[in-house]
Amino acid sequence: MGEIRPNHFHGGIDIKTEGKIGLPVYAAGDGYISRVKVSSYGYGYIIHVTHPNGLVTTYAHLSQFVPALADYMLGLQYEKKSFEVEAFFNESQFPVKKGDVIAFSGNTGGSGGPHLHFEVRDTKDNLLNPLRYGFTEIVDQIPPTVYNFALNPQGIDGRVNGEFTRREFTPVKQGSVYTIGDTISAAGLLGLEIQAIDQYNGAANTNGVQAMELRINGETIYRHTIDGVPFNKQRQVSAHINFPVLKLNNRAFQRLYVADGNTLPIYEIDANRGRFRIEEGKVYEVVADLLDSYKNTSQLRFFIKGESSAYKALATPKVVKPKIGHEVMGSILKITVADTATEARNLDLYMGNYKYAVIPSYTTSAGSVYLYNLIGGLPDSAEVAGIKARFPFSHMVPPNTEYLYSNRFLDITFAEKSLYDTLILQTDRDANDVFSINNPLTTLFQPAKVTIRPSKLPADKSKAAVYSLGWGRGAGFLGGTWNGDAITFSAKDLGKFKVLSDTVAPTIKLASKSPNQISFRIKDNLSGIASWSCEVNGQWLLLKWEHKASLLTSEKLDKTVPLKGDVVLRVKDAMGNEAVFTTKI
């Protein structure tokens, strides 16, 4: 419970099934089956059991249900003529007793291998930690392991070892305490981030850490316990962690400070929301306790000595060619100037016809660093000693409000809860009609509505849609609705987008056929499989979809009647391209 995933906390526990499919799954307590869903994605085949105390247990990635429930769901699939169905039941339809077999384990949905995913939810659909109810099968005498921690400046005066930069440290374990040998020099407002995992006895799996608490000089300023997570706020895990570090380096650092737009109810925080201020000349003891579900505890402990945030030369720049680089950290614009001058000069920032002089904050071997709070206004360029650089800033978008931004090539409407914090919006459209809105490191809680206007329109708009280009060469289908020369779509994340045309129908290959069962392998080149329909002698036949294997497999409503006659399979992709396959049994 609480293991970090890119867009959610792991919301329960995974129970191993020895790599097998088909082990019996038992009801955890008396109650009734209240909800059942069949899907190829997410939880796959899942059962919800409601108990007299109001709690709900869920059992996911199942291979099949017990016969009575399986027959009901199969009948519903034939009634709806759909593989993906969901059903809700009252307490009289499928009552269960503790220990009743309700299904069989599997590998359906988003599962990466056979196992049972088990959750406990309360009446408000909050995900509770199942281990709070006791599992004697689990032996856990191992405290959490701390891999690394990081200090991240939270204000323009923030410094770590003299620099405005997020800096990581690798502690060494001494007894039950993780520490580092040196005192860290720092200044200003900081936030602590910790990369850690937990393990059980006799298992190599890396699990989530249940709780963390931060104390500065003995005073608790932050505590979180990953329990009671609202199901509909799972996506806010991206604000709980350092999301860019996870995406770029696949390392999950949990933030022991809370973004303003993070509304997860798992925190106890002070007025600074877990951030702490370091003053010059003072020494601070930083202690973080990490607890697992069985109260095994590890401690991270180190010291910070307050330094001045006034200008200092940390090193002499090694300059071959003058240049200006920049990055945005929160609302702070950090400009690094590699200058040939022996002393750091002032930097000129331009906002339209206005010019502002910015003094250097410090100098490193890479150059002199200048810091500017973008809340004061968005500069369009900077200049030092005749060297110029332009900035791509479009607008400053506030959080917690619906906000519309528009320019000549796109419109963006942010929902009230789209942003976790103020967004320094950066937009572009290149010569290849690739639209950029910041980058995929900027994650959203609620989607934004985006309208783009390509400079070159597709020949057939009915076959053209918006795709997310992400980081690699792949393209993720987003869809969209055309209105004249513009197309509107919903963006769950920011990044690069392009209109692409899909005119190629899916491919269908017969995998097997017999009077008992027929199966097909289907694939699509771009927009993805959207629907399929199979008939045998004009009668609709259910085909179960397993996306991980690109496999459609039939299941008859009446098992005693053999499949016989003309078979017609129609498969459509998301752009309506249809493939038709015929055969005989």
N, C-alpha and C positions, 0 to 999 in steps of 0.2 A: 504494500500500500504506500503510495507516494513516490514510487520510482518515477524519475523524470522522463517524459516523452516530449517530442517537439511541440505538440499542441494540446497536451493534456497530462494530468497526473495519472499514473496507473491507479485505477479506482478500486481495486480489490486485491485478491491474492490469486496466484496461478497454482494449480495443483497438478503435479506431474502424473502422467499416465503411462510411464515406462515406454514412451514413444509409440504407444498403441492407440488405436481407435476402437470404440465399442465397449469400453468398460462401463458398468452400471453407475449411474449418478443418482444419489439419494436425496430426498427432501431433508433439509437441515432441521425442520421442526414442523409441528402441526400447522395446517392452514389450507389454502386453496390456490390452485394455479390461476392467476389473475390476468396474465398477459403472455402472449407467445408471438414471436416474430421469426420469419424465415427470410434470410437475405444472403447474398454472396459476399457482402461487405461488412465491415464493422464487427459486431458481435456474432455474425452468422446466424445459426439456429440458437435462439435464446428463450429461456423460460423464466418468468417472474412468479415467485410464490409469495403471497401475502399471508402474514401470520396474525394471530389474535391480538398481539401487542402493537400492531400497526407497522412493524418492520416488514421490509420486503427483501427476500434473498433472490439473487439472479444467478443463472447457470448458463454459461455462454460457450460458443464454438462447438456446440453439440453436433453429433453425426445424425441422430434420429431421436424421435420421441417414443414414449411407450405406445403400444398399439392403439388404445382408445383415442389418445390425443393425436397420434399420427394420422389416424383415419379422419378425424375431424378437420385437421389442417389440409390434408390431401383433398377432401371434399370442397374446402374453401378455395383452394387453388383452382380446381376445376370449375367451380361456380364463378370465380372472378376471371378465369382464363389468364392467370398470372402466376409466375413462380414466386415472386416476392409478395408475401401477404402478412398481415398482422391481425391478431384477434384478441379481444378482451372478454373476460369471463366473470360471472358472479360466483359467490361462494358455494352454490349448490351444484355447479356443473362439473368441476374437477377437484373435489376435496382430496387432501393428502394428509397422511400421518407421518410423523417423524420416522425416517428410515425407509419410506416407500421409494421404490425405484420410479423415477419420473422421466428418465431419458438415458442416453448413452453418449459417452464422451467422444469428441471428434476434433476436427481441424478446420472447421468452416469459418467463413468471414475473413477478418484480417489476421487470423492466427498464423504464427510463423512455424508451427509444429504442433503435434497432438498434445492437448492439455485441457483442463477445465478451468475457465475463468469464473471466479466466485466473488460476488459482491453482497454487501448488506447496505440497504438504504432505509432512511427514515420516511415519515409521512410527507415530508417536503422534498423528497428526491435528493436529499443530501447523501453523499457517499461516505459511509462510516468504515472505520478500520475493522475488518473482520477479526483481527487478532485480539481485539479487546474482549472477545467472547471466549477466548481460550482454545488453543489447539495443542493437546498434549503430545500429538505426533511430532511437533516441531520442538527441537532442542536448540536453543539459542543462548549461548554463553559468550558470544563474541561481540564486543562493542564496535560501534561504527569505525570505519577507517577514513582518516582525513588524507586526501592526496595533495591538495594545494589550497591556498587561500589567496585572495586578491584584495588590495585596497584601491578604491575607485573614487577619485575626486568628485565632489558633488556641487562645487561652487567655483567661481573664477579664481578664488584665492587658495583652492585646494592644491596641495603638493604632496608627492610621495618621493622621498629621496631627491628633493629639489625640483621635480618635474610635475607638470600637469599631465599625468598619464596614468592609466590603470596599470598597476604593477602586480605581478604574481610572485608568490613565495612558496617554496616547498618545505614544510616543516619536518622535523625528525621526531620520532616517538621516543620518549623517555618515560618508562613505566606506562602509566595510562594517560600521560600528557604529551600532546604534540606541541613542539616549540621550535623556534629558530635561535641561533646563537647570538645574533646581533640585534641591537635596538634599531628600530626603523625611524628614520627622520621623516617628519611629515608636518603639514600645516593645513589649516582651514577645515572645511566640512568634508568628511569622508564617509564612504559606505564600505562595509565588509562583505565579501563574497566567499563562499566555501564550497569546494568540490569534495564530496564524500560519498561513501557507499556503506551498506551494511551487509552482513552475511550470516547464515545459519551454520551450526555445526554440521560437518559432513556434506556440505553442498558448495559447489563452486560458483553458483549464481550470485550476481551482484544485485542487491535489493535497495529500496529506498530507505532513507533515514527518516524516522518518524517525527522527530522534534529537534529544534535548535533554539538556544537561548544565548543572548549576548549581554555581557556586563562590561561596563567601563568604570574602572576604579571602584569595583564592587557594586555599582548601581545597575540594575537591570533596565535596559532601554529597548529590548526587542525580544519577542518570543513567538515562535510559530509551532503549531502542531498540525500535521497533515491528517485531519480527521474532520468529518462533517463538511466535506467539500461539495458545494452545490453542483449538481450535474450540469446545469446550464451555464456554469461559470468555469468549467474545466479548461477552456481555452486561455484563461488568464494565467495559466502556468507560464506563458511566455513573458509575463511581467514579473513573475516570481523569480525567474532565473535571469541570467545574462544571456538573452536570446542570441545576439550576434556571435558570442563565443561558442555557443552550442552549434549554430549553423556552420560556422567556419572551421571549428576545430573538433567538433563532436565531443565536447567536454561540458558537463552540466554543473555550472556554478550557481548555487542558490544564493540569492541576495538576502542579506540580513538587514534590509531596509525596504520600504514599501513605496512603490510608485503611486502618485496621486490617483491615477485611474484604476489601480488595482483594488477591487472591492471584495476579494476573497475573505470570508469570515474566519480565517485561521490564525490571525495575528493578535498579539498584545503588544502595543507600541507606545512610545512616548510622543511628545509634541513634534519632535523632529523625524518621526516615522522611522526610527532606527538609525538615522544618520547621526554622527557625532562630530563635535568640533574640537580641533587640536589648537591650543594656544602656545605661542612662542615661549620657550624656557620651561615648560611644564612636562612632566613624565606621566604617561598613562599606561595602566595595566589593562590589556584587552583580553578578556576570557570568554570563550564560546563553549558551551556544553552541547554535546550531540547525544541524543538518546534514541534507542530503537524501541520497538514495541514491547520488548521484554525488560525495559529499563536498564539495559546495559549502557554505560555512559563512557564517552570519550571526551577529552577536553583539549581545546586549542588555546594556548596561552602565549602571549608575546607582549613586548613593550614598545611604545612609541614615544619619542622625544620631540617636543614641539620645536619647530624651526620657523624662521622668518620667511614670509612669502615675497619679500622685496627682491629686486633684481640681483642676480648673481651669475657669474660666468662659471659654469660647471666644467667646461672644457673649451679648447680652442677649435673653432670649425676648420675642417679640412675641405676647402672649397676649390674645386677645379673649374666649375662653371656656375655663375650666379643663377639662382632659380627660386621660385616661390611655390611651396606646397601647402595644402590645407586639409583639415578634416573637421567634422562637427562632432562634438561630444556633448550630448544633451542639448543645451541651448548655447553652448560655448563654441565659438569659432576659434580654432587653433591654427595659426599660420606659422609655418617654419620657413625662414628665409636664409638660404645659403648665400652669404654676401662675402665679397673679397675684402671689405673694410676691416681694419684691425679692431675697431670698436663698433658695437651694435648701434645702428642708427634707428631713428623713428620710422614707423611705417605709416603711409598715407592710405586711409580707407575712403572710398568714394561712394556716396549715395546720391545718384543723379548729379546735381550741380554742387553738392556739398562735399567738403573734404574734412576729414578728421585725422588728427595725428595720434598714433598709438605707440606708446613706449614699449620697449622689449620687456618681457617678464623674466627670461633667463636665456642663457646661451649654452648649447651643447656642441658636441663634435659635428652634429648634423646641421647646425646653424642657430640663428637666434629665433626664439619663439615669442609670438605675440598672441595675446588672448583678448577676445572681445565677446561680450555678452550680446547675442543676437536679439534678445528681448528689446534692446535699445533701438532696433531698426536693422533692416537687411541691406548690407553693402552690395554693390554690384561689381566692385573691383578693388584691387589693392596695388600699391606701387612703392617700390623702394629703389632709390638710385637708378631710376630709369627702367627697372624691371617691372613689368606689369602682369597681373593675373586677373582673370574674370571669374566670378562666382555664379553658380547655376541656381541661386535661390529665387524661388518664385513668390512665396508667400509664407506667412506665419499663421498656422492653423491652431486655434485654441482647443483644448479638450473639453469634454462635458457640454458640448453644444452642437446642434446641427449646423453645418457650415458648407457653403457653396463657394467653390473657386472655379474660375473660368478664364481661358485664354483663347487664342485663335485656333488651336488644334485639339483642345480637350476641355471637358467640364468634369469636376469631381464634387460629389455631395457626400460629405462625411456625416454619418449618423451621430446622434448625441453620445453614444458609447463606443464609437469607432476607435478613438485614441486613448492611450494611457497617459499621455503627457503632451505638451506643446510640440507640434511638428513643424520643423523647418522644411517646408515643401520645396522639392526640386523636381522640375518637369522638363521633358525634352522630347523632340521627335526628330529622328535622324533621317538620312537620305534614303534608307531602306524601309521607311515607314514603321520603324520600331519605336514605340512610345515608352518612355521611361517615367516612372513616378517613384522618386527616391530609389530604393533597392529592396530585395527580398529580406534584408535584415530588419526592415521596418514592418513589424507585425501589427495587425489590427484585432480588436476584440469583436466588434460588429463590422460587417462588410461595408465598404464604400461603394456608391453607385458612380460608375465612370462612363462618360461618353467620349469617344474618340472620333476624329475626322481624318481619315487617311487621305493623303495627297493623290494616291492612285487607287481608283475604285476597282473592285473585282468585276470580272465579266458577268458573273451570275451571283448576285447577293444571297440568293436562297441557299447557296452552297458555301457561303463565307461566314466565318465566325471569328471571335477573339480567342486567342490562345496565350497562356502565360509561358514565357520563355525560361523563367527560372534561372538557374546557374549554368546548366549544361546545354546540350544540343537538343534535348527533348522539348516537346511542346505540350502543355496541359490544356485540354479543352475547357473553355469558360462559357462559350455560347455568345448570346447577345441578341438584341432586337434592332433591326435597321429602321431608321426614320430618315428618309431622304438619303443624304450622303454621310450620315453619322450612324454609329452603332453604339448601343448602350448595354453594359454588362455589370455584373456584381463582382467586386474584387475582395477576396478574403485577406489577401496580403498585397503589399505593394511590390513593385519590381518592373520588369519589362514585358510589354504586351504587343502583339502583332495580329493583324487580320490575315488569316490563311484560308485557302479554299480547299475543300475536300470533295472531290468528284468521283472518288474510287469506292466502289461497293466493298463490303466485307468479303473475306474468303471463307468458304465452307469446305471441310473435308470429312468424309465419312470415316469414323473411327471404328465402329463395329455395328453389326445388325444381326438380330435374331428374332424369332417370334416373341421372345420375352423382353427384349430391350434393344434400343437403338441409341447410338451416341455419335456426336459430331465434335470436331475441333473447329472453332471459328475465331477469326482475328480481324482487326481493322487497322488500317494504316495510319489514321490520324485522329478523327473525332471520337472514336470509341464505339463499342457496341451499345445500342440504345434499346432495341427490342427484338424479339424473335417469336415466331409462331409456327407450330408444326401440326400438320393434319395427316391422318391415315384414313384413306377412303372418305375424306371429308369430315372426319371426326377429330376434334381438337385433342392433342396429346401433350401432357405436361412434360416439359424439358427442364430439368434442374441445372442451374448455372453455377459452375465452379470457375471463378475468374482466374484463380492462381494457376489452373491447368488449361485455361481457355477451352473448357469442356462442357458440352451440353449432354445430359443423360436423361433418358426417358423414365417416367414412372407411370404405370397404368393405374387407372382408377379401379378397374376390376381385374385383379391378378389372374383370374381363371380364363380370361379371354385373350387368346394370342394376338400379337400384332400381325396383320396380314393385309396386303394390298398395296395401293399407291401411296407413297410417302412424299409430302411436299413440305419443305422447310423454307421459311422466309426470314431473313435476318436483315435488319436495318441498322445503320450507324446513326450518330447524333445529327447528321446533316440530311438524313432521309434517303441516302443511297441504299438500294436494296439488292441483295443477292438472293437467288432462288436455287434450291437444290432439290432434285427429284430422284427417287429410287423406288425399288419394289422390295417387299418382304414376302 
